[in-house]
Amino acid sequence: MLTYNFERNSGVPLYEQLYGAVKSDILNGIIKSDEKLPSKRELAAHLGISKVTVEAAYAALIDEGYVYSIEKKGYFCEKNLALPGKKSTPVSAASFSADEFKVDLSSNAVPKNQFPFSIWSRLTREVMLNYSRELLDPIPYKGMYAFREALCSYLLSSRGMRVSPENIIIGAGSEYLYTQIIRLLGTDKVYGIENPSYHKISEVYSMNNADIRYFDITDHSETVSEIERSDIDIIHISPSHNFPTGRVMGAKIRHDLLSLIGDRRNGYIIEDDFDSELRFEGRPIPPMQTIDNSGRVIYINTFSKTISPSMRIGYMILPPDLAAKYSRELSFNSCTVPSFEQYTLAEFISRGYYERHINRTKKYYRILRAELLEEFARSPLPKRSEISESQAGLHFTLLLDTEMPDAKLKEMLAAEGIKASFMSDYVYGSDSHGHELLVNYSGLDREKFRLALDTVCKLLG
Amino acid sequence: MLTYNFERNSGVPLYEQLYGAVKSDILNGIIKSDEKLPSKRELAAHLGISKVTVEAAYAALIDEGYVYSIEKKGYFCEKNLALPGKKSTPVSAASFSADEFKVDLSSNAVPKNQFPFSIWSRLTREVMLNYSRELLDPIPYKGMYAFREALCSYLLSSRGMRVSPENIIIGAGSEYLYTQIIRLLGTDKVYGIENPSYHKISEVYSMNNADIRYFDITDHSETVSEIERSDIDIIHISPSHNFPTGRVMGAKIRHDLLSLIGDRRNGYIIEDDFDSELRFEGRPIPPMQTIDNSGRVIYINTFSKTISPSMRIGYMILPPDLAAKYSRELSFNSCTVPSFEQYTLAEFISRGYYERHINRTKKYYRILRAELLEEFARSPLPKRSEISESQAGLHFTLLLDTEMPDAKLKEMLAAEGIKASFMSDYVYGSDSHGHELLVNYSGLDREKFRLALDTVCKLLG
């Protein structure tokens, strides 16, 4: 049976040591695909540790996709996880999951060791002491007023946005809020989505039976005339930083779009500002929400990039008439975010911790970006590629000089333990973009990036 | 300006004292409808307290509907809140909000002082220490495995349900989960909803453009033949305790429905088990999920009744083929519940605190129910009404012997400071029920209930 030694006084919890040991055996091919693991009770007895510890380790291994369970049968090692060179059976590129890759260029992770857990922990205790009655009450449908008020102060001081708490709706992440917007505006309208753009946007619109058109954003001046010729009522855009092109809409195009959409009877702009706080160079352009005088901009943002994707708190700012319509038609929808999280985040924001955390995170990313750009400059890749849109947000793109199809290159990279995505993965319809490799760098470090660059060079030949 | 004295060492936070003082002035008509309140800065300076304290008090007053704010203008007293007898202007019945009523017979509140905040607080600290890395990762779309596993153990030991974590989907409350079910099963199916039933059920189905039929549940044997004659594919029922009738479906009707629906090509039963843990008398009937051998029951439950409506954690158990369909079609939907809450609740459940909390809560409700039934027996009301379905869940009904229309009685009760709802509020189409007053007793006490009974008697004449 599996036998490991634990360091009792290492500060690392036992379950985590066990988790790490089993994971390492899986990655090294010692535990094989579909091999049955010992039962929790057996392993606990064998190793002289508690069953709870084994349970916690197995749960973490299952959560991360190393192990699967079959009811009444037990626990088994997932297929094909052994790392290249260490495995006994051939591995298919698709069988890697995020954690098994040596380098993941496509991850939306946030950096570990940056979030101030001790402060958050203190705030949660205070919230439980001060709001013990309120925590047992139903939540107002727009979200807690105290949280919406804290957001308003923050948005004013950090982004120059003048917002009333009455016009803010809190919801469990952007996908939930997209759905509420479609419910509010109706499926009888035509929605325009940027091409290329993040998968989930069009997936959520399709799931809600919305009528979708895609408009190209390769050339912004073309974009305006394309929308002008179309029957689009509502456009969903990320003017401060499109994913995946990284394009930023200048002031002129913003004004043009606002006036074009403002002239349409059912016209609205959904401004999806997903990573706007994390901008590192260039003059920040104010959100379109701030130049909207006719009540046509719906602003959306979340805390997924700045705090954690596991936090599930998003907010949207509605123009006053839509806020009133929301109250009339959708107020029976309970707010989807726990009041505990809302109170804690309100304190985190209003006592200035959020701004400090963002500044620390920006500093971390600024250094990381500089290091990665240095690695890029040092590598042979500048001869074979062009880096672009590196001034904003958490990703950039590398236009590769190659004839190889993206799918082929992706497969070869995966076989080398590198997970990658390409511009072409996000393009709807025919693709006029070149071979652009996307680099989401939030989860990278210098060494991993160097390894990725070396591998790309090697494969380009 | 408003002047109050505070008790510095009372243990009641200052902001709460200020909140209570202003609220009392509003209810007593001292602060009048639409009267402007002092600015936060002014009031803080005037009372010699910090601006943060005033802010917190104003935020709470706004949250609860006593005060409204107008951007750049300030804070104002809401209209018509002064209690009857104390107000200077006539009050309309509809202008009361939950907190201003002397007695609220329709509230879904949970009892204060029952939830073990100190334990919860300790668990949150442990979760932050032990899962600091995991808390920064995205959440698996079904929810955290550790939480789903804890749920499975709990459901097995407490309700005899054999469930695999693979078949559980975690979501932010039942309305979100209803929506996911409709997305999963499709809007081309016909959904049958109990008549009468809780508003939100049909509101969510309508919002999602589902095709709805209502079926009567006054007489269960009629119910089966009514569904048999209909074109209903999927029924949404609360067999363990319908709201508002309180009816419990017996074993025979459950089997009949299961076999009837099982014979339909697209047939599914959505078993909405919203307050099943809180049953006080009679033999508990196992959930339909446990007698379903053909994979036709979708089971839904939440923690809104047992912990708090502000927690926003629900779960559904899908039959294996629907769980697979969910993975194929809807896995791009991020889980809507923060992982922090999921980890904490997992610990709360698996260490036995949840079961202990439920037992404590049941004991609390059992005593409360006995007290209320005693009050009812002592009052003159048994001569004028019949109490029914008092053996299960958190509400019962009083069939009143009166000719007065429910709407009229409701208005008269409201004018006396008593918020009430009637069976007729939940009936779709023509109403064959008598004048049934609903009593959601979770937020009541003996004195409030006595006051309500006295008032009802007085109004019945």
Interface residues (C-beta under 8 A of the other chain):
Chain A: P13 E16 E55 A56 A59 A60 I62 D63 S69 E71 N108 A109 V110 P111 K112 F115 F117 W120 S121 T124 R125 M128 L129 N130 S132 R133 E134 L135 L136 D137 P138 I139 P140 M144 Y145 A146 E149 R162 S164 P165 E166 A172 G173 E175 Y176 T179 R183 T187 H199 K200 E203 M207 N209 S308 P309 S310 M311 R312 I313 L330 F332 N333 S334 C335 T336 V337 P338 S339 F340 E341
Chain B: P13 E55 A56 A59 A60 I62 D63 S69 E71 N108 A109 V110 P111 K112 F115 F117 W120 S121 T124 R125 M128 L129 N130 S132 R133 E134 L135 L136 D137 P138 I139 P140 M144 Y145 A146 E149 R162 S164 P165 E166 A172 G173 E175 Y176 T179 R183 T187 H199 K200 E203 M207 N209 S308 P309 S310 M311 R312 I313 L330 F332 N333 S334 C335 T336 V337 P338 S339 F340 E341
